[in-house]
Amino acid sequence: MIRKLRGRFIGIATTAIFIILIFVICMINTMNAVSNYIEVSDMLTFLSEHAGIMPKQIHDRESGFTFQVTEETPYEIRYFSMITDINGNVVQANFEHIASVNEYEAADLVRMVLSRNRRKGNIVSDNSLYAYLTRTLTDEEAAATGGSSGNSLIVFLDCTRRNYQQLMLVQFSVWMGMVSLLVFFVIVSLLSRKAIEPTIRTYEKQREFITNAGHELKTPLAVISANTEVIEMTSGQTEWTQSTLAQVKRLSLLVSRLITIAKLDEMAPDELDVTQDIDLSGVLKELTATFEPMVSQAGKTMSAEVAEDVHVKGDANSVRELFSILLDNAVKYCDDGGSISLRLALNQRKKTTVTVSNDFRDGENADYSRFFDRFYRGEESHNSEKAGFGIGLSMAQSIVNIHKGSISASWADGRISFTVIL
């Protein structure tokens, strides 16, 4: 129980920090990508408004853009511009601010841009990334450049380095996130016991109280039972003595189960011999035969479909107790005149699967997520004819956990089924 609580604490804390790291990493990289996109767009717009040339004089530069324009800006950014006529032919080019592109490569880029028929976008060429922006020149601008009306200006901005830095930021942030998550996991694992220490102390005191109280209750219950039997021997049986003995027996069973479940909660697989070879087919056949008189007496029917020669590793007594609980539960809560079935088979993964089911027409709206909670009993189980304490299924789950298996409850077509995989 404590190991499970500690593991759940570590899992929840690690999941929480993982979600936070993912959010932070996504936000940082998204903001960086958006900032780069806006800055590139503003640079292209700025260049386009100045005929594809970054002004060198400060008084020629305009404000209101997201990038900072300084004396060094014209020399820091790599760009080039092309002017094309209405037929897409290059009539003028400016390569003064870029060295990696010649007129032939630029002509190819222009053709790619014109084929896209988009005003702005990105183009990849020879492992280089270029952002572009097109604009139709005014008549005055066309005349100033020696062209004719309808000419277009295409400005290209080299974003290769910017894109590389953006990718490096993504990789760096992901690696830092993974390292941070690993460091956090180690720290939480080391300090988790300290964090849940108050809960551990409370739980240990509760478990100790249940165990001690259980042992202390055994003596007075034995005395009450013995005294009642003496009264019956001297004065004869009465409904009162029989009722007393029945309640003593019921309380003795409750005490025994409480002690057992308190031990199971803290029992590790190495504390129990779960390496015994168990003939599960034989165990289930024997249990079926044992419960058949009880089923017949209750006016119900039982069927068993048990695969031959199925063996599992585990503790024989615990496994027998597990399926005794499930069969007892099926008999107790089966509808009047209903049927109980037990099936042992191997699933597709060669795992041993045992299903115990019974008619339970009122189970459609039951809360199956709580069936394995200690002391939980559905409304039907409050019927006095169905005596129980609501801890049987909790014991079953503890036994399954020790054997590293799984147990689940489901309802379909008027039948409730408990499936155990070992």
C-alpha positions as CSV (number, residue, x, y, z in Angstrom):
1,M,0.0,0.0,0.0
2,I,2.8,2.4,0.9
3,R,4.8,1.5,-2.2
4,K,1.7,2.0,-4.3
5,L,1.0,5.4,-2.6
6,R,4.6,6.4,-3.1
7,G,4.6,5.4,-6.7
8,R,1.3,7.2,-7.3
9,F,2.8,10.4,-5.7
10,I,5.9,10.2,-7.9
11,G,3.8,9.5,-11.0
12,I,1.4,12.4,-10.4
13,A,4.2,14.9,-9.5
14,T,6.3,13.8,-12.6
15,T,3.2,14.0,-14.9
16,A,2.4,17.5,-13.5
17,I,6.0,18.8,-14.2
18,F,6.0,17.1,-17.6
19,I,2.8,18.9,-18.6
20,I,4.3,22.2,-17.3
21,L,7.6,21.6,-19.2
22,I,5.7,20.8,-22.4
23,F,3.6,23.9,-22.0
24,V,6.7,26.1,-21.4
25,I,8.7,24.6,-24.2
26,C,5.8,25.0,-26.6
27,M,5.2,28.6,-25.5
28,I,8.9,29.6,-25.9
29,N,9.3,28.0,-29.3
30,T,5.9,29.3,-30.5
31,M,6.7,32.9,-29.4
32,N,10.1,32.6,-31.0
33,A,8.6,31.3,-34.3
34,V,5.9,34.1,-34.3
35,S,8.5,36.7,-33.5
36,N,10.7,35.5,-36.3
37,Y,7.8,35.4,-38.7
38,I,6.7,39.0,-37.8
39,E,10.3,40.3,-38.0
40,V,10.9,38.7,-41.4
41,S,7.6,40.0,-42.7
42,D,8.4,43.5,-41.5
43,M,11.9,43.4,-43.0
44,L,10.5,42.3,-46.4
45,T,7.8,45.0,-46.2
46,F,10.5,47.6,-45.3
47,L,12.7,46.5,-48.2
48,S,9.8,46.4,-50.6
49,E,8.8,49.9,-49.7
50,H,12.3,51.1,-50.4
51,A,12.6,49.5,-53.8
52,G,14.4,46.4,-52.5
53,I,17.2,48.3,-50.8
54,M,17.9,48.9,-47.2
55,P,18.5,52.7,-46.7
56,K,21.9,53.6,-45.4
57,Q,20.9,57.0,-44.1
58,I,19.2,57.1,-40.7
59,H,16.7,59.8,-41.6
60,D,15.5,57.6,-44.5
61,R,14.5,54.8,-42.2
62,E,11.0,54.5,-40.9
63,S,9.8,53.5,-37.4
64,G,6.9,51.2,-36.5
65,F,8.6,47.9,-37.4
66,T,9.4,45.1,-35.0
67,F,13.1,45.0,-35.9
68,Q,15.6,47.5,-34.9
69,V,17.2,49.6,-37.7
70,T,20.8,50.7,-36.9
71,E,23.8,51.7,-38.9
72,E,24.8,48.1,-39.1
73,T,21.5,46.7,-40.3
74,P,22.2,47.0,-44.0
75,Y,25.3,44.9,-43.6
76,E,23.8,42.3,-41.2
77,I,20.9,41.0,-43.3
78,R,21.4,39.0,-46.5
79,Y,18.9,39.9,-49.2
80,F,18.5,40.5,-52.9
81,S,15.7,41.9,-55.2
82,M,14.5,41.3,-58.7
83,I,12.3,43.4,-61.0
84,T,10.3,41.5,-63.6
85,D,8.1,42.5,-66.4
86,I,4.5,41.4,-67.0
87,N,5.8,38.2,-68.8
88,G,8.0,37.2,-65.8
89,N,11.3,38.2,-67.4
90,V,13.9,39.7,-65.1
91,V,14.7,43.2,-66.2
92,Q,16.8,44.3,-63.2
93,A,18.5,42.6,-60.3
94,N,20.3,43.7,-57.2
95,F,22.8,41.2,-55.6
96,E,24.9,43.7,-53.6
97,H,23.9,42.3,-50.3
98,I,24.2,38.6,-50.9
99,A,27.1,36.4,-52.0
100,S,25.5,32.9,-52.2
101,V,23.1,33.6,-55.1
102,N,24.0,34.3,-58.7
103,E,21.8,35.5,-61.5
104,Y,21.0,32.0,-62.7
105,E,19.9,30.8,-59.3
106,A,17.9,34.0,-58.8
107,A,16.1,33.4,-62.1
108,D,15.1,29.9,-60.9
109,L,13.8,31.4,-57.7
110,V,11.8,34.0,-59.6
111,R,10.2,31.3,-61.7
112,M,9.3,29.3,-58.6
113,V,7.7,32.4,-57.1
114,L,5.7,33.2,-60.2
115,S,4.6,29.6,-60.5
116,R,3.1,29.7,-57.0
117,N,1.1,32.8,-57.7
118,R,1.4,33.9,-54.1
119,R,2.2,37.3,-52.8
120,K,4.5,36.1,-50.0
121,G,5.9,32.8,-48.7
122,N,9.1,30.7,-48.3
123,I,11.2,28.9,-50.8
124,V,13.9,26.3,-50.2
125,S,16.8,26.1,-52.7
126,D,20.1,24.3,-52.2
127,N,19.6,23.9,-48.5
128,S,18.9,27.6,-48.1
129,L,15.6,29.1,-47.0
130,Y,14.4,32.3,-48.5
131,A,11.4,34.4,-47.6
132,Y,10.0,36.5,-50.4
133,L,7.5,39.3,-51.0
134,T,6.2,40.5,-54.3
135,R,4.7,43.9,-55.1
136,T,3.6,45.6,-58.3
137,L,5.5,48.8,-59.0
138,T,3.7,52.1,-59.4
139,D,4.2,53.9,-62.7
140,E,6.6,56.4,-61.1
141,E,8.6,53.6,-59.6
142,A,8.7,51.7,-62.9
143,A,9.8,54.8,-64.7
144,A,12.5,55.5,-62.1
145,T,13.9,52.0,-62.6
146,G,13.8,52.3,-66.4
147,G,10.9,49.8,-66.7
148,S,7.4,50.0,-67.9
149,S,4.0,49.9,-66.2
150,G,3.0,46.6,-64.7
151,N,6.5,45.6,-63.6
152,S,6.8,43.7,-60.3
153,L,9.4,43.9,-57.5
154,I,10.3,40.6,-55.8
155,V,12.4,40.9,-52.6
156,F,14.2,37.8,-51.2
157,L,15.5,37.6,-47.6
158,D,17.9,34.8,-46.7
159,C,16.4,33.1,-43.5
160,T,18.7,30.1,-43.5
161,R,20.6,31.1,-40.4
162,R,17.5,32.3,-38.6
163,N,15.8,29.0,-39.4
164,Y,18.8,27.1,-38.1
165,Q,18.8,29.1,-34.9
166,Q,15.1,28.4,-34.5
167,L,15.6,24.7,-34.9
168,M,18.5,24.7,-32.5
169,L,16.3,26.4,-29.9
170,V,13.7,23.7,-30.3
171,Q,16.3,20.9,-29.9
172,F,18.0,22.7,-27.0
173,S,14.7,23.3,-25.2
174,V,13.6,19.7,-25.7
175,W,16.9,18.3,-24.4
176,M,16.8,20.7,-21.4
177,G,13.2,19.7,-20.8
178,M,14.2,16.0,-20.8
179,V,17.1,16.6,-18.5
180,S,15.0,18.7,-16.2
181,L,12.3,16.0,-16.1
182,L,14.9,13.4,-15.3
183,V,16.4,15.5,-12.5
184,F,13.0,16.3,-11.1
185,F,12.1,12.6,-11.2
186,V,15.2,11.6,-9.2
187,I,14.7,14.4,-6.7
188,V,11.0,13.5,-6.2
189,S,11.9,9.8,-5.9
190,L,14.4,10.6,-3.2
191,L,12.1,12.9,-1.3
192,S,8.8,11.2,-1.9
193,R,8.9,9.2,1.3
194,K,9.5,12.4,3.2
195,A,6.6,14.0,1.5
196,I,4.1,11.3,2.3
197,E,5.5,10.5,5.7
198,P,2.5,11.8,7.6
199,T,0.2,9.7,5.4
200,I,2.5,6.7,6.0
201,R,2.4,7.2,9.8
202,T,-1.4,7.5,9.8
203,Y,-1.7,4.4,7.6
204,E,0.7,2.3,9.7
205,K,-1.1,3.3,12.9
206,Q,-4.4,2.4,11.3
207,R,-3.0,-1.0,10.2
208,E,-1.5,-1.6,13.6
209,F,-4.8,-0.7,15.3
210,I,-6.7,-3.2,13.0
211,T,-4.2,-6.0,13.7
212,N,-4.0,-5.4,17.4
213,A,-7.8,-4.9,17.8
214,G,-8.4,-8.0,15.8
215,H,-6.3,-10.1,18.0
216,E,-7.8,-8.5,21.1
217,L,-11.3,-9.2,19.9
218,K,-10.6,-12.9,19.3
219,T,-10.4,-13.7,23.0
220,P,-13.8,-12.1,24.1
221,L,-15.5,-13.6,21.0
222,A,-14.2,-17.0,21.9
223,V,-15.4,-16.5,25.5
224,I,-18.8,-15.4,24.3
225,S,-19.1,-18.4,22.0
226,A,-18.0,-20.8,24.7
227,N,-20.3,-19.4,27.3
228,T,-23.2,-19.5,24.9
229,E,-22.5,-23.2,24.1
230,V,-22.4,-23.9,27.9
231,I,-25.8,-22.2,28.3
232,E,-27.2,-24.4,25.5
233,M,-25.8,-27.5,27.2
234,T,-27.5,-26.6,30.5
235,S,-30.7,-24.9,29.4
236,G,-31.1,-26.1,25.8
237,Q,-31.0,-24.2,22.5
238,T,-33.1,-21.1,22.0
239,E,-33.4,-18.6,19.3
240,W,-31.4,-16.2,21.4
241,T,-28.4,-18.5,21.8
242,Q,-28.5,-19.4,18.1
243,S,-28.6,-15.8,17.2
244,T,-25.7,-15.0,19.5
245,L,-23.6,-17.9,18.1
246,A,-24.4,-16.7,14.5
247,Q,-23.3,-13.2,15.3
248,V,-20.2,-14.4,17.0
249,K,-19.3,-16.4,14.0
250,R,-19.9,-13.5,11.7
251,L,-17.8,-11.2,13.8
252,S,-15.0,-13.8,14.0
253,L,-15.0,-14.0,10.2
254,L,-14.9,-10.2,9.9
255,V,-12.0,-9.9,12.4
256,S,-10.1,-12.7,10.5
257,R,-10.6,-11.0,7.2
258,L,-9.6,-7.6,8.5
259,I,-6.3,-9.0,9.8
260,T,-5.7,-10.8,6.5
261,I,-6.4,-7.8,4.4
262,A,-4.2,-5.6,6.6
263,K,-1.3,-8.0,6.0
264,L,-2.0,-8.3,2.3
265,D,-1.8,-4.5,1.8
266,E,1.8,-4.5,2.9
267,M,2.9,-7.9,1.7
268,A,5.4,-7.8,-1.1
269,P,5.8,-10.7,-3.6
270,D,9.1,-11.7,-2.0
271,E,7.3,-12.1,1.4
272,L,5.0,-14.6,-0.1
273,D,6.0,-17.7,-2.0
274,V,4.5,-16.9,-5.4
275,T,6.7,-19.4,-7.2
276,Q,4.7,-22.5,-6.4
277,D,3.4,-24.4,-9.4
278,I,-0.4,-24.4,-9.1
279,D,-2.7,-26.7,-11.1
280,L,-5.3,-24.0,-11.6
281,S,-7.6,-26.4,-13.5
282,G,-7.7,-28.8,-10.6
283,V,-8.2,-26.0,-8.0
284,L,-11.2,-24.5,-9.9
285,K,-12.8,-27.9,-10.5
286,E,-12.5,-28.6,-6.8
287,L,-14.0,-25.3,-5.8
288,T,-16.8,-25.7,-8.3
289,A,-17.7,-29.1,-6.7
290,T,-17.5,-27.5,-3.2
291,F,-19.9,-24.7,-4.1
292,E,-22.4,-26.8,-6.1
293,P,-24.4,-27.9,-3.0
294,M,-24.7,-24.2,-1.9
295,V,-25.8,-23.2,-5.4
296,S,-28.4,-26.0,-5.5
297,Q,-29.7,-25.1,-2.0
298,A,-30.2,-21.5,-3.2
299,G,-32.2,-22.6,-6.1
300,K,-29.6,-21.5,-8.7
301,T,-27.5,-23.3,-11.3
302,M,-23.8,-23.4,-11.9
303,S,-21.8,-24.3,-15.0
304,A,-18.0,-24.5,-15.4
305,E,-15.8,-24.5,-18.5
306,V,-12.3,-25.2,-17.3
307,A,-9.4,-25.8,-19.7
308,E,-7.3,-28.8,-18.9
309,D,-3.9,-28.8,-17.5
310,V,-3.6,-25.0,-16.9
311,H,-0.8,-24.1,-14.4
312,V,0.2,-20.8,-12.9
313,K,2.9,-19.6,-10.5
314,G,1.7,-18.3,-7.2
315,D,0.8,-19.0,-3.6
316,A,-1.6,-21.9,-3.6
317,N,-3.6,-20.8,-0.5
318,S,-3.9,-17.2,-1.7
319,V,-5.1,-18.3,-5.2
320,R,-7.6,-20.7,-3.7
321,E,-8.9,-17.9,-1.4
322,L,-9.1,-15.5,-4.4
323,F,-11.5,-17.7,-6.4
324,S,-13.4,-18.8,-3.3
325,I,-14.2,-15.1,-2.8
326,L,-15.3,-14.7,-6.4
327,L,-17.5,-17.8,-6.3
328,D,-19.0,-16.9,-3.0
329,N,-19.7,-13.4,-4.2
330,A,-21.4,-14.8,-7.4
331,V,-23.6,-17.2,-5.4
332,K,-24.5,-14.5,-2.9
333,Y,-25.5,-11.8,-5.4
334,C,-26.9,-14.0,-8.2
335,D,-30.5,-13.3,-9.0
336,D,-33.1,-15.7,-7.7
337,G,-33.3,-18.7,-10.0
338,G,-30.3,-17.4,-12.0
339,S,-27.1,-19.1,-13.2
340,I,-23.5,-18.8,-12.3
341,S,-20.7,-19.7,-14.7
342,L,-16.9,-20.1,-14.4
343,R,-14.6,-20.2,-17.3
344,L,-10.8,-20.8,-17.4
345,A,-9.0,-20.2,-20.7
346,L,-5.8,-18.7,-22.2
347,N,-6.2,-15.4,-23.9
348,Q,-4.4,-14.3,-27.1
349,R,-1.3,-13.3,-25.1
350,K,-1.2,-16.8,-23.5
351,K,-2.2,-15.3,-20.2
352,T,-4.4,-17.3,-17.9
353,T,-7.9,-15.8,-17.8
354,V,-10.6,-16.8,-15.3
355,T,-14.1,-15.3,-15.6
356,V,-16.7,-15.7,-12.9
357,S,-20.1,-14.4,-13.9
358,N,-23.7,-14.5,-12.7
359,D,-27.1,-13.1,-13.5
360,F,-27.5,-9.6,-12.0
361,R,-30.3,-7.8,-13.8
362,D,-30.1,-4.7,-11.6
363,G,-26.4,-4.1,-12.3
364,E,-26.6,-1.9,-15.3
365,N,-26.3,1.4,-13.3
366,A,-23.9,0.0,-10.7
367,D,-20.7,1.9,-10.0
368,Y,-18.2,-0.8,-11.0
369,S,-15.2,1.6,-10.3
370,R,-16.0,1.2,-6.6
371,F,-16.6,-2.5,-6.4
372,F,-13.1,-3.1,-5.1
373,D,-13.2,-0.4,-2.5
374,R,-13.0,-1.6,1.0
375,F,-16.4,-1.9,2.8
376,Y,-18.3,-0.8,-0.4
377,R,-21.5,-2.6,-1.0
378,G,-24.1,-1.8,-3.6
379,E,-27.8,-1.2,-2.7
380,E,-28.8,-4.8,-3.4
381,S,-26.2,-6.0,-0.9
382,H,-27.9,-4.2,1.9
383,N,-30.5,-7.0,1.9
384,S,-30.1,-8.9,5.1
385,E,-30.3,-12.2,3.3
386,K,-27.0,-11.4,1.6
387,A,-24.7,-11.2,4.5
388,G,-21.3,-9.7,3.9
389,F,-18.9,-7.0,4.9
390,G,-17.9,-5.4,1.6
391,I,-14.2,-6.5,2.0
392,G,-14.2,-9.7,0.0
393,L,-13.5,-8.1,-3.4
394,S,-10.9,-5.8,-1.8
395,M,-9.1,-8.9,-0.5
396,A,-9.4,-10.4,-4.0
397,Q,-7.7,-7.4,-5.5
398,S,-4.9,-7.4,-3.0
399,I,-4.2,-11.1,-3.8
400,V,-4.2,-10.3,-7.5
401,N,-1.8,-7.4,-7.0
402,I,0.6,-9.5,-5.1
403,H,0.6,-12.0,-8.0
404,K,1.1,-9.1,-10.4
405,G,-2.1,-9.8,-12.2
406,S,-5.3,-7.8,-12.9
407,I,-8.9,-8.0,-11.9
408,S,-11.9,-6.2,-13.4
409,A,-15.7,-6.1,-13.2
410,S,-18.1,-5.5,-16.0
411,W,-21.8,-5.9,-16.8
412,A,-23.5,-6.9,-20.0
413,D,-26.8,-8.5,-21.0
414,G,-28.0,-8.8,-17.5
415,R,-24.9,-10.5,-16.2
416,I,-22.0,-9.3,-14.1
417,S,-18.6,-10.7,-14.7
418,F,-15.3,-10.6,-12.7
419,T,-12.2,-11.3,-14.9
420,V,-8.9,-12.2,-13.4
421,I,-5.7,-12.4,-15.5
422,L,-2.7,-14.1,-14.0
